[in-house]
Each structure stands twice: as structure tokens, then as C-alpha cells.
Amino acid sequence: MRDYETVVIWSASIPEADIEKAHDRVVEIIAEAGGSYSATEKWSRRLLAYPIKKQTEGIYHFLRWQGDKPAIEAIDKHLRIHDNCLRFITLRSEDHMPAMEDQSSVETVETNEEDEE
């Protein structure tokens, strides 16, 4: 099983209870497909860069989970037909890549302006 991240933009015009129900359904789909759900970050209501389905605001949810291709297909199918889902994307998590903060292999060269004159 691989690690995945799914970002969903829900319509801001629906009640919070409906968003929670839709989110819970996505978590159920992951479990039904043999995957495991890790966590959700709720990024709250945000302005969209451009209108989507005549909406200018959306509620962002960021899900981390583990699964296989059948789970991705089931989530995509569910979110594609869900009326209140404005956009979604599922990406494979690349946690094994080196962090950008690790600059131990980069050498810095300091110059002194007085030496250059």
C-alpha cells in the first residue's frame, strides 16, 4: 500500500454538517477498499483564485491515507458525482524525498569585498 494525499474543495454554501457527512463517506470508501485513513486537516473557508461552478469561496479539506488503485478510483468516482465538491485531487505522497532544509551537502563561499578591490 502507498501513501496518498487528497485535497477536496467543498462548496462554501452548504452547511457544515453536510460537509462532515461527505467527508465521513470518503473515509468509509477508503476503509471499504482496504485502505487506512490517517488524518484530515481542515483549512477552513478560503477565497478561490477563480470562480468554480459560480462559487468564489470554498472549504478545503486535506486527507492523508494509505491504499491502492481501487481506493483511488472509488474516491474519484464518489467525488466526481458529488454536487457540493468543487474540485479534488489525489496525489501519491512523496515522504521519502529529502527535505529542503538539509543543506549539509551545499558549500557556501563567502567573499570579502575588500579582497576583490
C-alpha positions in Angstrom: 0.0 0.0 0.0 1.1 3.5 -0.8 0.7 6.8 1.0 -1.7 9.3 -0.7 -2.9 12.8 -0.1 -6.3 14.1 -1.3 -7.3 17.7 -1.3 -11.0 18.4 -1.7 -12.7 21.8 -2.1 -16.2 21.8 -0.9 -18.8 24.4 -1.8 -18.9 27.1 0.9 -22.7 27.5 0.5 -23.6 24.2 2.2 -23.9 23.6 6.0 -21.0 22.2 7.9 -23.0 19.0 8.8 -23.3 18.1 5.1 -19.6 18.6 4.6 -18.8 16.3 7.6 -21.2 13.7 6.1 -19.4 13.8 2.8 -16.0 13.7 4.5 -17.1 10.7 6.5 -18.2 9.0 3.3 -14.8 9.4 1.8 -13.2 7.9 4.9 -15.7 4.9 4.6 -14.7 4.4 0.9 -11.0 4.2 1.9 -11.8 1.6 4.5 -14.1 -0.4 2.1 -11.3 -0.5 -0.5 -8.9 -2.0 2.0 -7.0 1.2 2.8 -6.4 3.0 6.1 -7.2 6.6 6.9 -4.6 8.7 8.7 -5.7 12.2 9.3 -7.6 15.3 8.0 -6.5 18.9 8.1 -9.4 21.4 7.7 -8.1 24.5 6.0 -11.4 26.3 6.5 -13.1 28.7 4.1 -10.9 30.4 1.6 -11.3 32.6 -1.5 -10.8 30.8 -4.8 -8.3 32.1 -7.3 -11.1 32.0 -9.9 -14.8 31.1 -9.8 -15.6 27.4 -9.9 -19.2 26.4 -10.6 -20.1 30.1 -9.9 -18.6 29.8 -6.4 -15.9 32.3 -5.2 -15.3 30.6 -1.9 -14.6 27.0 -0.9 -13.9 24.9 2.2 -10.7 22.9 1.9 -10.0 19.5 3.4 -6.7 17.8 3.2 -6.8 14.0 3.8 -3.8 11.6 4.3 -4.4 7.9 3.8 -2.9 4.6 2.6 -4.4 2.4 -0.1 -4.2 1.1 -3.6 -5.6 1.9 -7.0 -9.2 0.6 -6.3 -9.4 3.1 -3.4 -8.4 6.0 -5.7 -10.9 5.0 -8.3 -13.7 4.7 -5.7 -12.9 8.1 -4.2 -12.7 9.8 -7.6 -16.0 8.3 -8.7 -17.7 9.5 -5.5 -16.3 13.0 -5.6 -16.9 13.4 -9.3 -20.7 12.9 -8.9 -21.0 14.8 -5.5 -22.8 18.1 -6.2 -21.0 20.0 -3.4 -17.5 19.0 -4.4 -16.0 21.9 -6.5 -12.6 20.3 -7.1 -10.4 17.4 -5.8 -7.0 15.9 -6.5 -5.4 12.8 -5.2 -1.6 12.6 -5.2 0.9 10.0 -4.1 2.8 11.2 -1.1 6.5 11.6 -1.5 7.6 11.5 2.1 10.8 9.6 1.2 12.3 12.6 -0.6 15.0 14.6 1.2 13.9 17.7 3.0 14.8 21.1 1.5 16.2 22.3 4.9 19.0 19.8 4.7 21.8 21.9 3.2 24.7 19.9 4.6 25.9 19.0 1.1 25.8 22.6 -0.1 29.0 24.6 0.3 28.8 28.3 0.7 31.6 30.6 -0.5 32.0 33.8 1.3 33.6 36.7 -0.4 35.1 39.8 1.1 34.6 43.0 -0.9 38.0 44.3 0.3 39.8 41.4 -1.3 38.2 42.0 -4.7 39.4 45.6 -5.0 
